[in-house]
Amino acid sequence: MTDDELEDYGFEYSDEDPDEADVDAENQYYFAKALLEAGSFKDAFDGFSAVLVMEKEPGEWGFKALKQIVKLHLKHGDYEDMLITYRQLLKYVSSAVTRNYSEKVLNSIIDAVSVSPNAMFRQEFYETTLCTLEDDKNARLCFKTNLKLCNLWLSMKEFVRVGKLIKKLHQACLKNDGSFDQQKGTQILEVYAIEIQMYTEQKNNKRLKETYLRALTVTSAIPHPHILGIIRECGGKMHMAERQWGEAATDFFESFKSYDEAGQSRRIQSLKYLVIANMLMESDVNPFDAQETRSFRSDPEVVVITSLVSAYHRNSISDFEALLITNNQHIIEDPFIHDYVEELLKNLRTQVLLKLIKPYTRVRFSVISSELNIPEVDVEALLVCLVLDSRVEADIDQTTQTVALGAYMHACRGSRNRGWEKWAAFIKAHTRIQTLRIN
């Protein structure tokens, strides 16, 4: 049942006869509500306004009428009029209705406003609500409104404001003696989720890691899966920045499962990040073989990623690069994935390079360059990395733009060493002759 349906069953029996004005206001309210349900919004608005005139002083029916007017203004995008009516509604909160009912109504309005695209309206609405709630000492609703405001400022990248409000929210999760209130585990995780997102945006990995680890230690909570999804996703991004591909893949998988449980489209994003981490760790395991991910194979965005994985495992550079170009919107335009595209290409080129030079003893840079479709200077950089990582034993000759491998390399190295020995012996003998002559 909706809030409006539930309120119709809130009868209170009394020995006293109801005031005639109250009866008229009640009848007028239900008449206006019937007009609203019939789709006559203008007549319904006038009907609810009439309820306010009928009441001698602020009461239950006036509060309900104002609630309906607020929702009408919000539905039609009349934000300025909505705020005026909402401020009038807030005057009824502490006197006209019970605390529980007023909290339920305000809760529903806050949730409705939170999806509005107008950021400045939402900010003014939250600040207006907080002024009343702080005076009324409604800590629970005040905490929720502050969370909404904090999320709004985070989306606006107002990090200074977010930081100050986070400190206030942390204080709300403490007992009077300053210790953490175990009964507020769910609330503290919601605060950590905002804090972690802020540090991720700022690329402050030190503070991000500290907060992420603290979040994982909170056990006295039953948070919404969406919150766990955010924490795990940001944890995965943190591990990626530290080049810990395996840990990142684990976090992205957990993030995907949480978003999936919450029924949010963000799960596809986490799934894409999982695939990127899997490729970077050079795992042979296909993430779409898991039971949780199998049903997402046919999703348009996922099809692009599965094609990318297929090209990667086939060591097909041309197909891989073609997919990056043709699916620019789903891959390259994601700022996070964009940061790791070069790393993926480097991994792929390295695999192809190792396979290419395996049967040879000496190869020119130009041959490798044409095969990998990159400049010769990039070929040299790849070869240097392989030598430094001890993945291949080779001599790189920059003058002839060639790389010597295997037996040929050892033969060349031995011949070169013998040449250096002869030259050193000649210099030594020549120096001795010059010394004898001086003496």
C-alpha positions in Angstrom: 0.0 0.0 0.0 1.2 3.5 -0.7 1.6 6.2 2.0 -1.6 7.8 0.8 -3.5 4.6 1.1 -2.1 3.9 4.6 -3.1 7.3 5.9 -6.7 6.6 5.1 -6.7 3.9 7.8 -5.3 6.1 10.5 -8.6 6.5 12.4 -8.6 7.7 16.0 -11.7 6.9 18.0 -12.8 9.5 20.5 -15.9 10.2 22.7 -15.8 13.8 21.6 -17.7 14.9 18.5 -15.3 16.2 15.8 -15.3 19.9 15.1 -17.5 20.9 12.2 -14.6 22.7 10.5 -12.5 19.6 10.8 -15.2 17.5 9.2 -15.5 20.0 6.3 -11.7 20.1 5.9 -11.6 16.3 5.9 -14.4 16.0 3.3 -12.8 18.7 1.1 -9.4 16.8 1.3 -10.9 13.6 0.1 -12.9 15.4 -2.6 -9.7 17.0 -3.9 -7.9 13.7 -3.7 -10.6 12.1 -5.9 -10.1 14.8 -8.4 -6.3 14.1 -8.3 -6.9 10.4 -8.9 -9.2 11.3 -11.9 -6.4 13.4 -13.4 -7.9 16.8 -12.9 -4.7 18.3 -11.5 -5.8 22.0 -11.6 -9.1 21.3 -9.8 -7.3 19.0 -7.3 -4.8 21.8 -6.6 -7.6 24.3 -5.9 -9.3 21.7 -3.8 -6.3 21.1 -1.6 -5.8 24.9 -1.2 -9.4 25.2 0.0 -8.6 22.7 2.9 -6.0 25.2 4.2 -8.7 28.0 4.2 -11.2 25.8 6.1 -8.9 24.9 9.0 -9.0 27.3 11.8 -5.5 26.5 12.9 -2.7 24.2 11.5 -4.0 20.6 11.8 -3.8 17.1 10.3 -5.8 17.8 7.1 -3.9 21.0 6.3 -0.7 19.0 6.6 -2.0 16.3 4.3 -3.2 18.9 1.8 0.2 20.7 1.8 1.9 17.3 1.2 -0.3 16.8 -1.9 0.4 20.3 -3.1 4.2 19.8 -2.6 4.0 16.6 -4.7 2.0 18.3 -7.4 4.6 21.2 -7.7 7.4 18.7 -7.8 5.8 16.5 -10.4 5.3 19.5 -12.7 8.8 20.9 -12.0 7.6 24.1 -10.3 10.6 24.1 -7.9 10.2 27.6 -6.6 6.5 27.2 -5.7 7.3 23.7 -4.3 9.9 25.2 -1.9 7.4 27.9 -0.7 4.7 25.3 0.0 7.3 22.9 1.6 8.4 25.6 4.0 4.8 26.1 5.0 4.5 22.3 5.5 7.5 22.3 7.8 5.7 24.6 10.2 3.1 21.8 10.8 5.7 19.2 11.6 6.1 19.7 15.3 2.5 20.6 16.2 -0.1 19.4 13.7 0.7 15.7 13.3 2.5 12.9 15.2 6.3 12.7 14.9 6.2 9.3 13.2 3.7 10.4 10.6 5.6 13.6 9.8 8.9 11.7 9.6 7.3 9.2 7.1 6.0 12.1 4.9 9.2 14.0 5.0 11.1 10.8 4.2 9.0 10.2 1.1 9.4 13.8 -0.1 13.2 13.7 0.4 13.4 10.5 -1.7 11.3 12.1 -4.4 13.4 15.2 -4.5 16.7 13.2 -4.6 16.1 12.1 -8.2 15.5 15.7 -9.4 18.0 16.8 -12.1 18.1 20.4 -10.7 21.1 20.3 -8.4 20.6 23.9 -7.0 17.0 23.1 -6.1 18.0 19.9 -4.3 20.7 21.8 -2.4 18.2 24.5 -1.2 15.7 21.8 -0.4 18.1 19.8 1.8 19.4 22.9 3.6 15.8 24.0 4.3 14.9 20.6 5.6 18.0 20.5 7.9 17.2 23.8 9.5 13.8 22.4 10.7 15.1 19.0 11.6 18.0 20.3 13.7 15.6 22.5 15.6 13.2 19.6 16.0 16.1 17.3 17.1 15.2 14.6 14.6 18.6 12.9 14.5 17.6 10.0 12.2 16.0 12.1 9.4 18.7 14.7 9.9 21.4 12.1 9.2 19.7 10.9 6.1 19.3 14.4 4.7 22.9 15.2 5.4 23.9 12.0 3.5 21.8 13.2 0.5 23.4 16.7 0.7 26.8 15.1 0.9 26.2 13.0 -2.2 25.0 16.0 -4.0 28.1 18.0 -3.2 30.2 15.0 -4.2 28.6 14.9 -7.6 29.4 18.7 -7.9 33.0 18.0 -6.8 32.6 20.3 -3.9 35.2 18.3 -2.0 35.9 20.9 0.8 32.2 20.9 1.7 32.0 17.1 1.5 35.0 16.8 3.8 33.4 19.0 6.5 30.0 17.3 6.3 31.7 13.8 6.5 33.3 14.8 9.8 29.8 15.8 11.1 28.4 12.5 9.9 31.2 10.6 11.6 30.3 12.4 14.9 26.7 11.2 14.5 27.9 7.6 14.5 29.7 7.9 17.9 28.5 7.4 21.4 28.7 10.2 24.1 32.0 8.8 25.3 33.5 9.1 21.8 33.6 5.4 20.9 32.0 3.9 17.8 28.3 3.0 18.2 28.1 -0.6 17.0 24.4 -0.2 16.4 25.2 2.3 13.7 27.3 0.1 11.5 25.0 0.5 8.5 25.2 4.3 8.8 29.0 4.4 9.1 29.3 2.3 6.0 27.1 4.8 4.1 29.5 7.5 5.2 32.6 5.4 4.3 31.0 4.9 0.8 30.9 8.7 0.2 34.4 9.2 1.7 35.8 6.5 -0.5 34.3 8.0 -3.6 35.7 11.4 -2.8 39.3 10.0 -2.4 38.9 8.0 -5.6 37.9 11.2 -7.5 40.9 13.0 -5.9 43.2 10.1 -6.6 44.3 10.2 -3.0 45.2 6.5 -2.7 46.7 6.7 0.7 43.5 8.0 2.4 41.4 5.8 0.1 43.2 2.7 1.3 42.9 3.6 4.9 39.1 4.2 4.6 38.6 1.1 2.4 40.3 -1.1 5.0 38.2 0.4 7.8 35.1 -0.2 5.8 35.9 -3.9 5.5 36.3 -4.2 9.3 32.7 -3.1 9.9 30.8 -6.3 10.7 27.8 -4.9 12.7 25.9 -3.8 9.6 23.3 -4.9 7.1 23.9 -2.3 4.4 22.1 -1.9 1.1 23.9 -3.8 -1.7 24.4 -0.5 -3.5 26.6 0.7 -0.7 28.7 -2.5 -0.8 28.9 -2.2 -4.5 30.4 1.4 -4.3 32.9 0.3 -1.6 34.1 -2.7 -3.6 34.2 -0.8 -7.0 36.4 2.0 -5.5 38.5 -0.7 -3.8 39.0 -2.3 -7.2 40.1 1.0 -8.7 42.5 1.5 -5.9 44.1 -1.9 -6.5 44.3 -1.1 -10.2 46.3 2.0 -9.4 48.7 -0.1 -7.4 48.9 -2.6 -10.3 47.5 -5.4 -8.1 45.4 -6.9 -10.9 44.3 -10.0 -9.0 43.0 -8.0 -6.0 41.3 -5.6 -8.3 39.5 -8.4 -10.2 38.2 -9.8 -6.9 36.8 -6.5 -5.8 35.2 -5.8 -9.2 33.5 -9.2 -9.1 32.2 -8.5 -5.6 31.0 -5.1 -6.8 29.3 -6.6 -9.8 27.4 -9.1 -7.5 26.3 -6.3 -5.1 25.0 -4.0 -7.9 23.3 -7.0 -9.5 21.6 -7.8 -6.2 20.4 -4.2 -6.0 19.2 -4.4 -9.6 21.3 -1.5 -10.8 22.7 -0.9 -14.3 26.0 0.0 -12.7 26.7 -3.7 -12.6 27.6 -3.7 -16.3 30.3 -1.1 -15.6 31.8 -3.2 -12.8 31.7 -6.2 -15.2 33.7 -4.3 -17.8 36.3 -3.3 -15.2 36.5 -7.0 -14.1 37.3 -8.0 -17.7 40.0 -5.3 -17.9 41.6 -6.4 -14.7 41.5 -10.1 -15.8 43.3 -9.2 -19.1 45.9 -7.2 -17.3 46.7 -10.1 -14.9 47.1 -12.2 -18.1 44.6 -14.8 -16.7 43.4 -17.6 -18.9 40.1 -17.7 -17.0 37.2 -16.2 -18.8 35.1 -14.1 -16.4 32.0 -14.9 -18.3 32.3 -18.6 -17.4 31.0 -17.8 -13.9 27.4 -18.5 -13.2 26.7 -14.9 -12.0 28.0 -13.3 -15.2 26.9 -15.9 -17.8 23.5 -14.3 -18.3 25.0 -11.0 -19.3 26.8 -12.2 -22.4 24.1 -10.9 -24.7 24.1 -7.3 -23.2 25.2 -4.9 -26.0 28.0 -3.3 -23.9 29.2 -6.7 -22.7 29.3 -8.1 -26.2 31.9 -5.4 -27.1 34.0 -6.5 -24.1 33.7 -10.2 -24.9 34.9 -9.5 -28.4 37.8 -7.6 -26.9 38.7 -10.6 -24.7 38.5 -12.9 -27.7 40.9 -10.7 -29.7 43.2 -10.5 -26.7 43.4 -14.3 -26.3 43.9 -14.8 -30.0 46.8 -12.3 -29.9 45.1 -10.4 -32.7 46.4 -6.8 -32.5 44.5 -5.7 -35.6 41.1 -6.9 -34.3 41.8 -5.5 -30.8 42.7 -2.1 -32.1 39.7 -2.1 -34.5 37.3 -2.9 -31.6 38.8 0.0 -29.6 38.1 2.4 -32.5 34.6 1.2 -33.5 33.4 1.0 -29.9 34.9 4.2 -28.7 31.8 5.2 -26.7 31.7 2.0 -24.6 35.5 1.6 -24.1 37.7 4.6 -24.7 35.3 7.3 -23.4 35.2 5.7 -20.0 37.9 7.6 -18.2 38.9 4.7 -16.0 39.2 2.2 -18.8 41.0 4.8 -20.9 43.8 4.9 -18.4 44.5 1.2 -18.9 44.1 0.8 -22.7 47.8 1.5 -23.3 48.7 -1.1 -20.7 46.5 -3.6 -22.4 48.0 -2.9 -25.8 51.4 -3.2 -24.3 50.6 -6.6 -22.9 49.1 -7.7 -26.2 52.1 -6.5 -28.2 54.5 -8.1 -25.8 52.8 -11.5 -26.2 52.9 -11.1 -30.0 56.5 -10.0 -29.9 57.6 -13.0 -27.8 55.8 -15.3 -30.2 57.3 -13.5 -33.2 61.0 -13.6 -32.2 61.0 -17.1 -30.8 62.2 -19.0 -33.9 64.8 -16.3 -34.8 68.4 -15.6 -33.8 68.5 -12.1 -35.2 65.6 -9.8 -36.1 65.4 -6.2 -37.5 63.2 -3.6 -35.7 61.5 -2.9 -39.0 60.1 -6.5 -39.2 58.7 -6.3 -35.7 57.4 -2.8 -36.3 55.3 -3.8 -39.3 53.9 -6.9 -37.5 52.9 -4.9 -34.3 51.9 -1.8 -36.3 53.9 0.6 -34.1 57.0 2.8 -34.7 60.5 1.3 -34.4 61.2 3.4 -31.4 58.3 1.7 -29.6 59.7 -1.7 -30.6 63.0 -0.8 -29.0 61.2 0.3 -25.8 59.3 -3.0 -25.7 62.5 -5.0 -26.2 64.3 -3.1 -23.4 61.4 -3.8 -21.0 61.6 -7.6 -21.9 65.3 -7.7 -21.3 65.1 -5.7 -18.0 62.3 -8.0 -16.8 64.5 -11.1 -17.7 61.7 -12.3 -19.9 64.0 -12.7 -22.9 67.8 -12.9 -23.2 68.9 -10.6 -26.0 71.4 -8.0 -27.2 69.9 -4.8 -28.7 72.0 -3.1 -31.4 70.8 0.5 -31.8 73.2 1.3 -34.6 71.9 -1.5 -36.9 68.4 -1.5 -35.4 68.5 -5.2 -34.8 68.1 -7.6 -31.8 70.3 -10.7 -31.4 68.9 -13.7 -29.6 69.9 -17.2 -28.6 73.0 -18.8 -30.0 73.6 -15.9 -32.4 73.6 -13.5 -29.5 76.2 -15.6 -27.6 78.4 -16.0 -30.7 78.3 -12.2 -31.3 78.9 -11.5 -27.7 81.9 -13.9 -27.7 83.3 -12.5 -30.9 82.9 -8.9 -29.5 84.5 -9.9 -26.2 87.5 -11.3 -28.0 87.8 -8.1 -30.0 87.8 -6.1 -26.9 90.4 -8.3 -25.3 92.7 -7.8 -28.3 92.2 -4.1 -28.2 92.9 -3.9 -24.5 96.1 -6.0 -25.0 97.3 -3.7 -27.8 96.7 -0.5 -25.6 98.5 -2.1 -22.7 101.5 -3.1 -24.9 101.6 0.4 -26.5 101.5 2.1 -23.1 104.4 0.0 -21.9 106.5 1.0 -25.0 105.8 4.7 -24.5 106.8 4.4 -20.8 110.2 2.8 -21.7 110.9 5.5 -24.2 110.3 8.3 -21.7 112.6 6.6 -19.2 
